[in-house]
């Protein structure tokens, strides 16, 4: 019998991780609502089950449903159930954060579809692993004597594995790549193999393995789905931008506290994928309902039946989808940069509320925002349906999304906080503006025709 031992090295390219809300500390008001899963020593942990599920899902997509050979199956027959164990076993994982870094915290809130502002009681905080985090996984595969077929299948599968770790994947979280695979084969029919198997254990048993990836026979992994519009959009800040982090910076003696701008793991001001997704979903639904009331839902959880829910996802809807649906549109985080690629600078802006009776400044209501006045952001939108055989993105939704982006470009739609006070206005840069100006007239025409046909179908005319 031959035992194949594989050591996999994965690196996170975006914030991610597996949440464990059941482990949240109830005695701390500052504990995140979605803390990371941790091991017995308190270290951030990526459970082996998460990687096993992701790898199996990739095998089913790649092999056309023939994943049972590698990952077992549970099949129901008319009079009994057949269970087959997985030949591939993920024995464990170990998570290593980049040196001198800690976990990240991201806050977000839902957008009220009617008011266009933050919905009450929807503020939530998520703890994430920073980009650059390394996850080491140890796999064992027991192949049939003299066969090697299962090992060859697994090694052919790994290079194309689009690794996704944890939730919030439609806002770009958890995107990782496989950087290294080593293999050690123990032949238990030989004294050397039996000696290693009986005298060593844990990660030490995997030492001295042969590197099988990257290698000259394997192509570079392609993890990114196609861009919805073929290229990212680029927007320049027109006035000031403030995306709150949920934290306040103490101002010190005789100074006001400051509402901190959200930053990424490198300290750059950031527009998170959650902001892009929430803003554009809300605007797409608003545009459709403005043209035809029945064309899109207005609920926070989604109806599960309209084009907006199909593209952006929705929560569980009784009678429609008991488990909900992950959005096929993926919005990545956007660091705010200067034209030369360096991080944009932030400044402080003081504000004070007005006294409704005197018309002057209200006492004790001075506050300060940390804002970005100059910079650019790149909006990247992937089309990544969970089903590889899914139909292309609905042309109606594509046109509506174009109109929402055009509203962002023209200033009809603001982003971030204080948008009714002059903040959050963006303008498309030259290439983005030219693309939108060219595509929007045709999109409006197609949208009008599609909604006219839909209206006739609903009314029976």
C-alpha positions in Angstrom: 0.0 0.0 0.0 1.2 3.5 -0.9 0.3 6.6 1.1 0.6 9.9 -0.7 1.2 12.9 1.6 0.7 16.4 0.3 1.6 19.7 1.9 -0.3 22.6 0.4 0.6 26.3 0.8 -2.2 28.8 0.2 -1.8 32.6 0.3 -4.7 35.1 0.8 -4.9 37.9 -1.8 -7.8 39.6 -0.2 -9.1 39.8 3.4 -10.9 36.6 4.3 -11.3 33.8 6.8 -13.9 31.5 8.3 -16.2 33.2 10.9 -17.4 31.6 14.1 -20.2 33.7 15.4 -20.9 31.1 18.1 -17.6 32.0 19.7 -18.4 35.7 20.1 -17.7 37.0 23.6 -20.9 38.2 25.0 -19.2 40.0 27.9 -17.5 42.6 25.6 -19.3 45.3 23.7 -16.3 45.7 21.4 -16.2 42.0 20.3 -17.0 41.7 16.5 -20.4 40.1 15.6 -18.5 37.8 13.3 -15.2 36.8 14.9 -12.7 34.5 13.2 -12.7 30.8 14.0 -9.7 30.0 16.3 -7.9 26.9 17.4 -7.4 25.7 21.0 -4.5 28.0 21.4 -6.5 31.1 20.4 -4.8 31.5 17.0 -6.9 32.3 13.9 -7.8 29.0 12.2 -9.1 27.9 8.8 -11.0 24.6 9.4 -10.0 21.7 7.2 -13.7 21.3 6.3 -13.7 24.6 4.5 -10.9 23.6 2.2 -12.3 20.2 1.7 -15.7 21.6 0.6 -14.1 24.1 -1.7 -11.8 21.5 -3.3 -14.7 19.1 -3.7 -16.9 21.7 -5.4 -14.0 22.5 -7.8 -13.7 18.8 -8.6 -17.4 18.5 -9.4 -17.2 21.5 -11.7 -14.0 20.3 -13.4 -14.7 16.6 -13.7 -18.4 16.9 -14.6 -19.7 15.5 -11.4 -17.1 12.6 -11.1 -15.8 13.9 -7.8 -16.9 10.8 -5.9 -13.7 8.9 -6.8 -11.6 11.4 -4.9 -14.0 12.8 -2.2 -16.5 10.0 -1.6 -20.3 10.2 -1.8 -23.5 9.7 0.1 -26.0 8.1 -2.4 -29.6 7.3 -1.6 -30.9 4.1 -3.1 -34.6 3.1 -3.1 -34.2 0.9 0.0 -30.9 1.9 1.5 -28.2 4.6 1.6 -24.7 3.9 0.2 -21.8 5.9 1.9 -18.3 5.9 0.4 -15.4 7.4 2.4 -13.2 10.0 0.8 -9.8 8.7 -0.3 -8.5 12.3 0.2 -8.2 13.3 3.8 -7.3 16.8 4.9 -5.5 16.1 8.2 -5.2 19.6 9.4 -4.3 23.2 8.7 -2.2 25.9 10.2 -2.7 29.7 9.7 0.2 32.2 9.7 -0.4 35.9 9.7 2.2 38.2 8.0 4.9 39.4 10.3 4.0 42.3 12.6 0.3 42.3 11.5 -2.9 41.6 13.3 -6.4 40.6 12.1 -8.6 43.2 10.4 -12.0 44.4 11.4 -14.6 45.6 8.8 -17.9 47.2 9.6 -20.8 47.5 7.2 -24.5 48.2 7.2 -27.5 47.6 4.9 -29.0 50.4 2.8 -32.7 51.1 3.3 -34.3 50.7 -0.2 -36.8 53.6 0.4 -34.7 56.2 2.2 -31.4 55.5 0.6 -29.7 55.7 4.0 -28.4 53.2 6.4 -31.1 50.8 7.6 -31.6 50.8 11.4 -30.2 47.9 13.4 -28.1 46.5 10.5 -24.6 47.6 11.6 -22.3 44.6 11.8 -18.6 44.0 12.3 -16.5 41.2 10.8 -13.0 40.1 11.8 -10.8 39.1 8.8 -7.4 37.6 8.1 -5.3 40.2 6.3 -4.0 39.7 2.7 -0.7 37.8 2.7 -1.9 35.3 5.3 -0.5 31.9 4.7 -2.5 28.7 5.2 -0.7 25.4 5.3 -2.8 22.3 4.8 -1.7 18.6 5.0 -3.5 16.0 2.8 -3.3 12.2 2.8 -4.4 10.1 -0.2 -4.5 6.3 0.0 -4.2 5.0 -3.6 -4.8 1.5 -4.8 -1.6 -0.6 -4.9 0.2 -0.1 -8.2 -2.4 2.3 -9.5 -1.5 5.9 -8.9 -4.6 7.0 -10.8 -6.2 8.9 -7.9 -2.9 10.7 -7.1 -2.6 11.7 -10.8 -6.2 13.0 -10.7 -5.6 15.0 -7.6 -2.4 16.5 -8.8 -4.1 17.5 -12.1 -6.9 19.2 -10.2 -4.9 21.3 -7.7 -3.3 23.8 -10.1 -6.6 25.1 -11.4 -8.3 25.3 -8.0 -9.8 28.8 -7.5 -9.4 28.8 -3.7 -12.1 30.7 -1.8 -12.0 30.7 2.0 -14.9 31.7 4.2 -17.9 34.0 3.5 -18.5 37.4 1.9 -17.1 36.1 -1.4 -19.4 38.4 -3.5 -17.6 41.4 -1.9 -14.1 40.0 -2.8 -13.3 38.3 0.5 -11.4 35.0 0.8 -9.7 35.0 -2.6 -6.6 32.9 -2.2 -4.1 31.1 -4.5 -2.2 27.9 -4.3 1.6 28.7 -4.3 3.2 25.4 -3.5 2.5 21.7 -3.3 4.9 19.0 -2.1 4.4 15.3 -2.2 5.9 12.5 -0.2 5.1 8.9 -1.0 5.4 6.2 1.7 5.5 2.6 0.4 4.4 0.5 3.3 5.7 -2.6 1.5 9.3 -1.4 2.1 11.2 -1.2 5.4 12.0 2.5 4.8 8.3 3.3 4.3 7.2 1.4 7.4 9.9 3.0 9.5 8.9 6.5 8.5 5.2 5.8 9.1 5.8 4.3 12.5 8.4 6.6 13.9 7.3 10.0 12.7 4.0 12.0 12.9 2.4 15.3 12.4 4.0 17.9 10.0 7.4 16.1 10.4 6.0 13.2 8.4 5.6 15.5 5.3 9.2 16.8 5.4 11.4 16.0 2.5 8.6 15.8 -0.1 9.1 16.5 -3.8 7.8 19.7 -5.2 4.9 19.0 -7.7 3.6 22.6 -8.0 4.7 24.9 -9.3 6.3 22.8 -11.9 7.0 23.0 -15.7 4.1 20.7 -16.6 1.5 22.8 -14.8 -0.1 26.0 -16.2 -0.4 29.0 -14.0 -3.6 29.0 -12.1 -6.4 31.2 -13.4 -8.6 32.2 -10.6 -10.4 35.3 -11.7 -13.8 35.1 -13.5 -14.4 37.4 -16.5 -15.0 41.1 -15.8 -18.6 42.1 -16.4 -17.6 45.0 -18.7 -14.2 43.8 -19.9 -12.2 46.2 -17.7 -12.3 47.9 -14.3 -13.9 51.4 -14.0 -11.8 54.3 -12.7 -13.3 57.2 -10.8 -11.8 60.4 -9.5 -12.9 62.1 -6.3 -14.7 65.3 -7.1 -15.0 66.9 -3.6 -14.4 64.7 -0.6 -14.9 61.1 0.3 -15.5 59.5 3.7 -16.0 55.8 4.3 -16.4 55.4 8.0 -14.4 52.6 9.8 -16.7 52.6 12.8 -13.8 54.0 14.9 -13.1 57.4 16.4 -9.6 58.8 16.8 -9.2 60.7 20.1 -8.3 64.3 19.5 -6.8 65.0 22.9 -7.2 68.0 25.3 -9.4 70.8 23.9 -9.7 68.8 20.6 -12.6 67.0 19.1 -12.6 63.3 18.3 -12.3 62.4 14.6 -14.3 59.9 12.6 -11.7 57.7 11.1 -11.7 56.7 7.4 -11.6 53.0 6.6 -8.1 51.7 5.7 -6.8 48.5 4.3 -4.0 46.3 5.7 -1.4 48.6 4.2 -2.9 51.7 5.7 -4.4 53.1 2.5 -7.8 54.7 2.5 -10.3 52.2 1.2 -13.7 51.8 -0.5 -14.7 48.3 0.5 -16.5 45.9 -1.8 -19.4 45.9 0.6 -19.9 49.6 -0.1 -19.8 49.1 -3.9 -22.2 46.2 -3.8 -24.7 47.8 -1.4 -24.8 51.1 -3.3 -25.1 49.6 -6.8 -27.7 47.0 -5.7 -29.8 49.7 -4.2 -29.5 51.9 -7.3 -30.3 49.1 -9.7 -33.4 48.2 -7.8 -34.4 51.9 -7.7 -34.0 52.3 -11.4 -36.1 49.2 -12.2 -38.9 50.1 -9.8 -38.9 53.6 -11.2 -39.7 52.2 -14.6 -42.0 49.4 -13.5 -43.0 48.8 -10.0 -43.0 45.0 -10.4 -39.6 44.9 -12.0 -37.5 44.6 -8.8 -38.1 44.0 -5.1 -37.8 46.6 -2.3 -36.9 44.4 0.6 -33.6 44.2 2.4 -33.5 40.4 2.3 -34.6 40.1 -1.4 -37.5 38.4 -3.0 -35.4 35.7 -4.8 -37.2 36.2 -8.1 -36.3 39.5 -9.6 -33.1 40.2 -11.8 -31.5 42.2 -9.0 -31.7 39.2 -6.6 -30.4 36.8 -9.3 -27.3 39.0 -9.8 -26.6 40.3 -6.3 -27.9 37.4 -4.3 -30.5 37.2 -1.5 -31.3 35.7 1.8 -33.5 32.6 2.3 -37.0 33.1 0.9 -39.7 30.6 2.0 -41.0 28.7 -1.0 -38.3 30.1 -3.3 -34.9 29.4 -1.8 -34.6 27.9 1.7 -30.8 28.5 1.8 -30.6 31.8 -0.1 -28.3 32.5 -3.1 -24.8 33.9 -3.3 -24.6 36.9 -5.6 -22.8 36.1 -8.9 -21.4 39.7 -9.1 -18.2 40.1 -7.2 -17.1 43.5 -6.1 -13.4 43.9 -5.0 -12.1 46.4 -2.5 -10.8 49.6 -4.0 -7.8 51.4 -2.3 -7.9 55.2 -2.9 -4.7 56.1 -4.7 -3.1 59.1 -6.3 -2.5 59.0 -10.1 1.1 57.8 -9.6 -0.1 54.8 -7.6 0.8 56.1 -4.1 -1.8 56.1 -1.3 -4.1 59.1 -1.2 -3.7 61.5 1.7 -6.4 62.3 4.2 -7.3 65.6 5.8 -9.6 66.5 8.7 -12.8 68.5 8.2 -14.6 70.1 11.2 -18.4 70.2 11.3 -20.9 71.4 13.9 -24.6 71.0 14.1 -26.9 74.1 14.0 -29.1 75.0 16.8 -32.7 75.0 15.5 -33.8 77.9 17.6 -30.8 80.3 17.6 -29.6 79.5 14.1 -26.0 79.4 15.5 -23.7 76.5 16.3 -25.2 74.0 18.8 -23.1 73.6 21.9 -21.2 70.3 22.3 -21.9 69.1 18.8 -18.6 69.7 17.1 -17.3 66.7 15.1 -14.5 66.0 12.7 -14.3 63.7 9.7 -11.2 62.2 8.2 -11.7 62.6 4.4 -9.9 62.1 1.1 -10.1 65.2 -1.1 -7.9 64.0 -4.0 -7.5 60.5 -5.4 -8.8 57.8 -7.7 -10.5 54.4 -7.1 -10.8 51.4 -9.5 -14.0 49.5 -9.4 -13.6 45.8 -10.4 -16.7 43.7 -11.0 -16.4 40.0 -11.8 -19.2 37.7 -13.0 -18.7 34.6 -11.0 -21.8 32.4 -10.8 -21.7 29.5 -8.3 -22.9 27.2 -11.1 -20.3 27.0 -13.9 -23.1 26.0 -16.4 -25.2 29.0 -15.5 -26.7 31.2 -18.2 -24.8 34.5 -19.0 -25.7 37.5 -16.9 -29.2 38.8 -17.6 -28.8 41.6 -20.3 -31.5 43.6 -18.5 -29.4 43.7 -15.3 -26.3 44.5 -17.3 -28.0 47.6 -18.8 -29.4 48.7 -15.4 -25.9 48.3 -13.8 -24.5 50.5 -16.6 -27.1 53.2 -15.8 -26.3 53.0 -12.1 -22.6 53.5 -12.9 -23.5 56.4 -15.1 -25.4 58.0 -12.2 -22.2 57.6 -10.2 -20.2 59.2 -12.9 -22.5 62.2 -13.3 -22.9 62.9 -9.6 -26.5 61.8 -9.4 -25.4 59.1 -7.0 -23.0 59.6 -4.1 -20.9 57.1 -2.3 -20.0 56.8 1.4 -21.1 59.1 4.2 -22.4 62.7 4.1 -23.5 62.5 0.5 -26.3 65.0 1.1 -23.7 67.5 2.5 -21.3 67.5 -0.5 -19.3 64.4 0.1 -19.0 61.3 -2.1 -19.3 62.7 -5.6 -17.1 60.8 -8.1 -16.5 61.5 -11.8 -15.3 58.8 -14.3 -11.8 59.3 -15.6 -11.3 59.8 -19.3 -11.6 56.1 -20.4 -14.4 55.3 -18.0 -16.3 58.5 -19.0 -15.9 57.7 -22.7 -17.1 54.1 -22.3 -20.2 55.1 -20.2 -21.2 58.0 -22.6 -21.0 55.6 -25.5 -22.8 52.6 -23.9 -25.6 54.3 -21.9 -27.8 55.5 -24.8 -28.0 52.0 -26.2 -28.6 50.5 -22.7 -31.5 52.9 -22.2 -33.1 51.9 -25.4 -32.7 48.2 -24.7 -34.0 48.6 -21.2 -37.1 50.4 -22.4 -37.9 47.7 -24.9 -37.4 44.9 -22.3 -39.6 46.6 -19.8 -42.3 47.3 -22.3 -42.3 43.6 -23.2 -42.4 42.7 -19.6 -45.3 45.1 -18.9 -47.3 43.6 -21.7 -46.6 40.1 -20.4 -47.8 41.0 -16.9 -50.9 42.8 -18.0 -51.8 40.3 -20.6 -51.6 42.9 -23.4 
